């Protein structure tokens, strides 16, 4: 043995002379929380709603504020997927209301945007047709006036 108290030989000797652990001794119990799919990077349930439920609500709110059906349709899809995951027990129950509100608001927003687009399309057909025919009349008159310059 060497004079150094922490040499490799000294550690190996101490490990061999240590008594074996008792067979009936269990490691201390640790409380483990159930894991849910999509519950976050930690993999555990932090007691709140899952990321998908929150995403459904955020997408639905964005569809009302500025993005229309570009985020309304994903809000419907994500909210319905999350509700299914909650029913199967794969996601925390606390996200049920957020997911439901998210997909319902996404549906309402998408329907309102489709209605608005239909009304806008009809308006543009009616007014645009009137404006378009006026422009065509002006172009036709200009062409008739310029016919005497043609070779």
C-alpha positions in Angstrom: 0.0 0.0 0.0 1.2 3.5 -0.7 1.3 6.4 1.7 -1.3 8.4 -0.2 -4.8 8.0 1.4 -6.7 8.2 -1.9 -4.7 6.0 -4.3 -6.3 3.5 -6.6 -4.9 0.6 -4.5 -6.3 2.0 -1.3 -9.8 2.5 -2.9 -9.9 -1.1 -4.2 -8.9 -2.5 -0.8 -11.6 -0.4 0.9 -14.3 -1.6 -1.5 -13.3 -5.2 -1.0 -13.4 -4.9 2.8 -16.7 -3.1 2.9 -19.6 -5.3 4.2 -22.1 -6.4 1.5 -25.5 -4.5 1.6 -28.3 -6.2 3.5 -30.6 -8.2 1.3 -33.9 -6.9 2.8 -32.9 -3.2 2.5 -34.9 -1.4 -0.3 -33.8 1.8 -1.8 -35.7 4.8 -0.4 -39.0 5.2 -2.2 -39.3 8.2 -4.5 -42.7 9.6 -5.5 -43.0 9.3 -9.2 -45.6 11.1 -11.2 -47.3 9.5 -14.1 -46.0 10.4 -17.5 -48.2 11.7 -20.2 -47.6 11.9 -23.9 -46.9 15.5 -24.8 -46.6 16.6 -21.2 -43.4 18.5 -21.8 -39.7 17.9 -22.0 -39.5 16.6 -18.5 -41.8 13.8 -19.4 -43.8 14.1 -16.2 -47.1 15.8 -15.2 -46.5 19.1 -13.7 -50.1 19.4 -12.6 -51.1 21.7 -15.4 -52.6 21.3 -18.9 -50.5 19.7 -21.6 -48.7 21.7 -24.3 -51.2 20.5 -27.0 -54.2 21.9 -25.0 -52.5 25.2 -24.6 -51.5 25.2 -28.2 -55.1 24.6 -29.3 -56.3 27.6 -27.3 -53.4 29.9 -28.5 -54.1 28.9 -32.2 -57.8 29.6 -31.7 -57.2 33.0 -30.2 -54.7 33.8 -33.0 -57.3 32.8 -35.6 -59.7 35.4 -34.2 -57.1 38.1 -33.9 -55.2 38.0 -37.2 -54.6 34.6 -38.8 -58.0 33.5 -39.8 -58.4 29.9 -40.9 -54.6 29.5 -41.2 -54.6 28.9 -37.4 -58.3 28.1 -36.9 -58.1 24.7 -38.7 -55.0 23.6 -36.8 -56.7 24.7 -33.5 -59.6 22.3 -34.4 -57.2 19.5 -35.2 -54.9 19.9 -32.2 -57.9 20.4 -29.8 -59.7 17.3 -31.0 -56.4 15.2 -30.8 -55.8 16.4 -27.3 -59.4 15.6 -26.2 -59.0 12.1 -27.5 -55.7 11.7 -25.6 -57.4 12.9 -22.4 -60.2 10.3 -22.9 -57.6 7.6 -23.4 -55.7 8.7 -20.3 -52.6 9.7 -22.2 -52.8 13.4 -21.2 -53.7 15.2 -18.0 -57.4 15.8 -17.3 -56.6 19.4 -16.4 -56.2 20.3 -20.1 -59.7 19.1 -21.1 -61.4 22.5 -20.9 -58.5 24.3 -22.7 -58.6 21.7 -25.5 -62.4 21.9 -25.9 -62.4 25.7 -25.9 -59.6 25.7 -28.4 -61.2 23.5 -30.9 -64.6 25.2 -30.5 -63.2 28.7 -30.9 -61.2 27.4 -33.9 -64.3 26.0 -35.5 -66.3 29.3 -34.9 -63.4 31.4 -36.2 -63.0 29.2 -39.3 -66.8 29.3 -40.1 -66.8 33.1 -39.6 -63.8 33.5 -41.9 -65.4 31.3 -44.6 -68.6 33.4 -44.3 -66.6 36.6 -44.6 -64.7 35.3 -47.6 -68.0 34.3 -49.3 -69.5 37.7 -48.7 -66.3 39.4 -49.9 -66.3 37.3 -53.0 -69.9 38.1 -53.8 -69.2 41.8 -53.2 -66.2 41.8 -55.5 -68.1 40.0 -58.2 -70.8 42.6 -58.1 -68.7 45.7 -57.7 -65.7 44.3 -59.5 -67.9 43.4 -62.4 -69.2 46.9 -62.6 -65.8 48.4 -62.3 -64.3 45.9 -64.7 -66.9 46.6 -67.4 -66.3 50.3 -67.0 -62.6 49.8 -67.5 -63.2 47.6 -70.5 -65.5 50.3 -72.0 -62.8 52.9 -71.6 -60.2 50.6 -73.2 -62.5 49.8 -76.1 -63.2 53.5 -76.7 -59.5 54.3 -76.6 -58.8 51.5 -79.1 -61.5 52.9 -81.5 -59.9 56.4 -81.3 -56.5 55.0 -82.1 -57.6 53.0 -85.1 -56.8 55.8 -87.5 -53.1 55.6 -86.4 -52.8 52.0 -87.4 -50.7 51.2 -90.4 
